């Protein structure tokens, strides 16, 4: 961070030695001969003053103008305060310095100029205040801490700056899009989070995209906004339709549809056919074995969630759809889960 503005060498009127560069050699010019000293009773020289404007008797000299003041001519009885927009950091001076661009002085008698604070700038020397950087623009030459800016430009596409913020434009983060920008994307004054069901996975310019089927938004806030990416639905889960929402576990009696070879990214579910069943999660429907019947199915026989062994005295000879059959006369079934009846002897 820069300190207070003092005197810039290029603007210093009293240079004791001039450095000249000629043909690769550095030459130092001899200092100018000092002016003749004023005698007692003479007018005080420029840059100095006394009560009566004359050089005092007794070997004393006129008083040099203190920092923050100046004396322009001879015979002065007081020093003049530097005007707002100027300053003087040395004593005995005949004028004050304009504040450089990027700084200002608000009051009279300043001994130093003050660099423009972050969020402000000043392109013109000799000013009494700095200007607020408007929203949608940023400083182009500020210090690392944002101070001392002298110029501004509209924020580039993919960046933004709100009023009163730091001096430079900020890259639009993931999960957000710029707001308040012009047709060319420049000059954005803020950002807006991607709506629920949409996402943006890159910084800078761009638009929010709809979350596709078989995927869920990632990195979103609790209300679903500001998603920074998407995640494919894991095996055993699905998400139907585009837009927002989490992946849903595949319920028992149903199998996922539209998944990849690893079972991920399912976009829908279908019920297990009559005579088949399935537990919740990943996998396919399994055919009910002989000796067992499906359970938990709907009234039409679809979406069975499990199987149950035929009770003793009954049997089921086929796989898939079917009922347990009582053992016919002359036969018996001593155990559960039988696929056939035994003849009596």
N, C-alpha and C positions, 0 to 999 in steps of 0.2 A: 504494500500500500504506500502510495506517495505521501510525503510529509507536506507541510505548508509550502506554498509557492514563494520562493524568494526571488532572486534576480537571475534572469537568464543571460548567459554570456553574450548572446547575439544582440541583446538590448542594452547592455551596460555601456553608458557613455564614457566612463573613465577607464580606459584600458592603458595600463602603464607600459605594456610591451606588446607589440603586434607580431604575430607569428606568420611568416610568409613562406609558402612552399613554391620553389621555382626550380624547374629542371631536376627534380628529385632531391634537392638540398633544402634543408630547413634553415631559414634565416631569421634572426631576431632583430627587430628594429630597436634602435636606442630610444629610451623614454624621452618624452618632451621635456624641455627646460621648465623648471617651476616658475610660476608667476611671481613678480616682485611683491614682497610683503608690504601690506598697508601700514602707513605710519599713524601714530596716535592722532586723533582728530579727523582722519579720513573717514569716508563712508565705509561701513562694514561691507566686505565683499559679498557677492551672491553666495547663497548657501549658509550665511551666518547672519546674526542679528545682535543688537544690544538695546538697552532701554531708550537711548536717544538716537540710535542708528549710526553712531560713530564708534571708531576704534577707541577703546578706553586708554587713559594714561597709565603709566606705571608698568608697562611691559606686558600687560594682559592683552588677550585677543577677544574678538567678538565670539559669541556663543554659536557653535554649529547647530543647524536645524536638527532636532532629534529624529530618530526613525518614526515614520508615520507623518512627518511634516517636511516642508521644503521652503526655501527662500529663493524666489526667481531673480530678483534684482539686487542692487547695492543699496546701502543705507536703510535696511529694514529694522523695524523695532520689535517685530515678532515673526515667528514662523507660521506658515499656513498649513492647516490640516490637509492631508491628501483627500481628494474627493472620493465618494463611493465609486467603485469600479477601478480604482487605482490603489497603489500601495508603495511604500518605500521602506526598505529594510536597513538602510544605512543612514548615518548622520552626515550633516553638511552637504546635502544634495540640493540642486536647484530645480528639480522637478520630480514628479512621481511616475512610477511605471504603470502602464495599463496592465490589468490582469490578463494573463494569456488565455487563449481558447481552452476550454475545459475547466475553467475556474471562475471565481467571482469574488467580489468584496461588497458587502451590503452597507457598511457604515463608513463614515469619514475617519481618517487618522489610522488606517490599517498599516501594519508593519509587514504583513504577508497576505497573499491571496489564499483562498481555500479551494481545494479541488472539488469539483462537482461530485455529489454523493451518488452512489449506485442508484440507478433509476432516473437520473437526470443527465443533462448534457448542456454544453454551451459552445456554439461554433464561432462566436465573435469575441475578440479581445475587448477588455475594458467594460465589462458588464457587472451589474449589481446583483444579479441572481442567475441561477441555472434554470433550465427549462425541463419540465417533466417529459420523459420519453413517452410518446403516446402508445397506447396498447396496439399490438400488431407490428410494432417496430422495435428494433434493438440497436444498441450502440455498435459501431463498427471498429472503434479504436480504443475502447476502454481498457483500463488496467485489469489484472486478473481478479481483483476484488470488485470490479464494476465501476470504479471511480474514474474521474478525469476524462470523461467521454467528450469528444468534440463533434462527432458526426453520427447520424443514424441512417438506417435503411429498413425497408419493409422486411419482415421475417420471411425467409425463403419457404417454399412449399415443403410441408412436412415438419415445420417448426412453428412455434407460437410464443407469444409473450402477452401476459395480462398487464393492465395498468398498475403501476406501483411495484411491480416485481423487480427482479434483478435487471441489470442493464442489457443482458444479451438474450437472444431467443433460445428457447429450449426445444429439443427434439420431442415430437409427439410420441408418447410411450405406446407399447403394445396395449391392446384392449381399448384404445381411445382413438378418436378422429378429431382433426382440427375443426374449430368453429370460428365463424366471423371472418373467414378468408375471402379474398376476391375470386373472380372466375378462374384466374390462373393459379389459385392455391396459395398465393402469397398473402402476407399481412394477417395471419390468423391471430385472434385475440384470446383464444382459450381452447379448451378441449372438452369433448363430450364422450362419456363412456359408451361402448357398444351396448346396444339394447340386449335384453335377455333373449337367448336363442340365436345370437350372432357373436362373432369373434373377429379379432384382428391379431395375427401372430407375428407382425413385424412392426418395428418402430418407424417413425417418419410418416410420409404420405401414404394414402391408401384408404380403403373403405372397409366397413365391417361386412363380413360374409355370413350367410346363413349356415348354421350347423347342419351337416347332411344327416340323412338316415343312417342308423348304425353307429353313430358317434354321439358323444356328450361334450358339452363345453368344459374347458379347463381354465383354471385361474380366475374364475369369476367371483364377484362379491356375493354376499349372502342372498341378495335379491336377484342374482343371475346376470347382472350387468357387468361390463368390463372384462369379458372373457378374453384371455390372451392366446388361446389355442383350442384344439379339440383332442379328444382321446377316443380311440376305437372301443366299442363295447366289448368287454371280455367274454370269453366262452361261457355260456350259461346265462347270458344277459342279452337284452335287445333294446332297441329304441325305434319305434315306428314313427315315420313322418319327419320332416325337417323342422328346424327351430329348436326351441329350448327343451329342457328336461333331462333328467339323469337316465342312465341305462337301467332297465328293469329286469329283475331276476325272472327267468323262464319258469312259470309255475308247473307243478306236477300235473301230468296228463297232457302236456303240450311239448312241442319240439320247436327249436328256432329255425327261421327261414331266412335265406339271404346271407348266411355267414360264409366266411372264407374257409379254406381247408383246415384251419386251426380252430374253427368254431367261433371266431371273433367277428364283430361287425354285423350281427343279425339285425334285420330290419322289421321282422314280424314273427309271429308264432302261429302254428296250426295245431289242432287237437290230434291226439293219437287216434288212429282208426279203431273201430270195434275189434276186440280180440287182442289188442296191444295195450301197453301201459308204459308209464315213465314217471320216475321221481322228479322232483324239482331240480332245476339247474341244467347243466350241459348234457349232451348225449342224444340218442335217438330212441324211438319207441321200441319196446321189446315185445315179441309175440308171447302170449300166455302159453306155458307148456301144457302138455297133457296132464290131467290130474289136478289142474288149477284153473280157477276162473278169475276174470278181472274184477276189481273193486273200485269204487269211487267214480265210476263213469257217469256221464250225463244220461238223461232218459233215452237218448238215441244210441247209447252204447259208446259214444266217443269220449275221449279225454279221461280214460281210466288211469288211476294213480298208483295202482298196485295189483297184487294177485293174492288169492286165498286158496289153500288146499281144499279139495273136496273132502267132506266129512266121511268117517268110516261108514260103510254101508252104501256109499255112492262112489261114482267114478266118472271120469271124463276121458274118452279115448282119443280125442283129437287135440292138436294145438290150436291156438287162436280163439276165435269166438265159439262159445258153447256153454252148456250148463252141466252141472253135476247130475248124473243119472242114477236113480236108485238101482241097486242090484236086482235083476229079475228073479223070478221064482226058480229055485233050483241052483242058485248061485249066491255068493256072499262076497263082501269086501271087508276084511278085518282091520285095515289101517286107513289113515288119512292120505290124501294125495294120490289115490290109485288111478291108473289109467285103464284098468280092466277089472272085471269081476271074475272070481274063481268059482268053478262048478262044485256043487256039494258032492260028496262021495258016500 
